[in-house]
Amino acid sequence: MGRYDREVTDPLSPGPAPATRPAPVPAAPPWATPIVLTGSRVRMEPLEPSHLAGLAEAGRDPATWTWMHAPLTDEASMRSWVEEALRNRDAGAEVPFATVDAATGRVLGSTRYMSIAPAHRRLEIGWTWLAPAAHGTGANTEAKLLMLEHAFEQLGAMRVEFKTDARNERSRAALAGIGATFEGVFHRHQLMGSGRVRDSAWFAVVDEDWPTVRQRLRGRLSGQAGGAVRRGGP
């Protein structure tokens, strides 16, 4: 039985005392830092200015930004977004990645660690977007697997959080499908670029649930189409 597996017993019968886990201790900063995470379908590269052209190309389809704060469909807006992400990285607040097709080197989108709290061994995976042509290829699934593996198995995180627009049923179903726990809706949580007020659905994976989530992600990845992302659409 693994470290986080739970044995189910009759609660009315006496049994062995539950094993005690070492008390967690705060992580020493810097904790989450830029790193290359490599899978069979995607490579998560620390975001750099050199990714700008690829990101601008990946973000041209307005459909990419349906649920995001504001569209980044031209190079100028993407440049501002990259510069802000790098400022947050340099301040130690975030670790942004470019999501790259492992077979072709083509930039597919981006994601990041954010809301990083070493004292509580907690962080968030957010600002995730991919070109529509990458949907259904396993790129997002493997990116989540790589980032969660690193968070739980290398950094020793206790908790990884996710937020999504409460109206984004596809994202909510995907998070629930991998075993992330729905923790509620934060009403009137964000003011979007369009002026719409967004409610945010909150999900989390904790260390005790990570083995189940890892298994589900691996199963989902094995059932998704592999290979390089097509240029012509989904």
Secondary structure, 3 states (H helix, E strand, C coil): CCCCCCCCCCCCCCCCCCCCCCCCCCCCCCCCCCCCEECCCEEEEECCHHHHHHHHHHCCCHHHHCCCCCCCCCHHHHHHHHHHHHHHHHCCCCEEEEEEECCCCCEEEEEEEEEEEHHHCEEEEEEEEECHHHCCCCHHHHHHHHHHHHHHHHCCCCEEEEEEECCCHHHHHHHHHCCCEEEEEEEEEEECCCCCEEEEEEEEEEHHHHHHHHHHHHHHHHCCCCCCCCCCCC
